């Protein structure tokens, strides 16, 4: 799982852009966007760097804060401490 914080994701159009960008990389991806917290959780077979690059290349999305690739580590994302993952 990849978790991103996207401070500039503020509306439904942003969610559509993020979801569409990820789906272009992996049509089977699962994307969950939470507007109040500006977070996106992505289940995909694509590498986290590829997802970040695609979103950054979109030009409207600035990625900042933390990206966690938790699934590959076998860690439950709901119990993970982002400072140790």
Steps between C-alpha positions, in 0.01 A plus 500: 500500500610853425379786716549857383415835649397745228448845658364643174225235469200706605204407281324228305680597182833441673379157612397418143841612370692297758284192444523527120877545509548192716258294289701584185799332665306202636142438393458259792618749764278590793506870593350646818508879535417684821451870431492625863840346576634545144615136497491237229541127558587299192513123455697438180763278345689811388807625687439795736747714304305437178176610667660813650656589164171456312319725747778759493507491119129577503615847599210590723587274789788585731602202710647569839536363851530118512460208265475159657536176307370283777352196331835378373626496857215284623395764752135574579460862378249577774755404765814634333700778657603725206818591684620139501369368169 
